Amino acid sequence: MSDSYTASLTELVTKKDLAKKLSVTTRTIDNLTNRGIISRIKVGANSRYDWNEVVQALKSQPTK
């Protein structure tokens, strides 16, 4: 591989795991998803969240 090659590993997490990582409830994750602040990835009947995308989305939100 060349030195210019960089791989970005995607960490997909469940709603429960995401809530735990953010120290919020799963209902808060539902609210953030429904408001379009974070997006989920449907895998069959299951949903997963890209940890890096969630972090970036939350960082870009204005603070109150």
Secondary structure, DSSP 8 states (H G I E B T S, - for coil): --TT-------EE-HHHHHHHHTS-HHHHHHHHHTTSS--EEETTEEEEEHHHHHHHHHTS---
